[in-house]
Amino acid sequence: MNAPLTDPYQVLEPEGFGPISPWWQSRKVHIGTCDDDWHKFRAPRPPLDFKYSFFQAAHPKLILPSYLKGGEVIRLKGLIPGGGELSFRLPDITPWAAFDFTDGRQVKARLNCDGLHIDLLQDTWRVDLTWRAWMPTCPQFWKINLYQSTFAEAAHLPFSTEEGLQEARK
């Protein structure tokens, strides 16, 4: 980056490939309103205006516009010793959950792959994927069973968003 610091109060945009800490402005703006009402009536649950994108720890320019589905090809150019290319395909798997309640209800939902972390610092590089789902619970909530399939097999299942469960698009 070619941005010399000339003003000690100058706000610079973070650059790099490492995770952005939760207290940096690019993430902090998504946490929502943590005022006295939140502390008294809602904490430790997230604020009502909490944005799911708070969990995106990547630099804003590295955040994909949609969830990963599995099977995508990842290419890294110039990031490994010698400047070569590293290329691999994500596994074609999609976890989904069955949320069971003691009153007999069951809700099935596809988990969203919203995290991809590539660690090239070790001799053997490593890829970590994160899948998430949000489900409101109640006193009748009992357990979660996790399953795994391909995205195509799970595409018909609802998935969670900040607004709750959404029906799969047909």
Protein Blocks (a to p, Z undefined) as FASTA:
>chain_A
ZZddfbfkbccddedjbdcdfkbmklmmmnopcdfklmmmmoccdcfklcfklmpmbdfk
lpcfbdcebhiacddehkaghhiacdddddddddddddddfkopacddddddfbdcddfk
bmbdcddddddddddddfklcbdcdddddfklmmmpccddfkbpcdddZZ
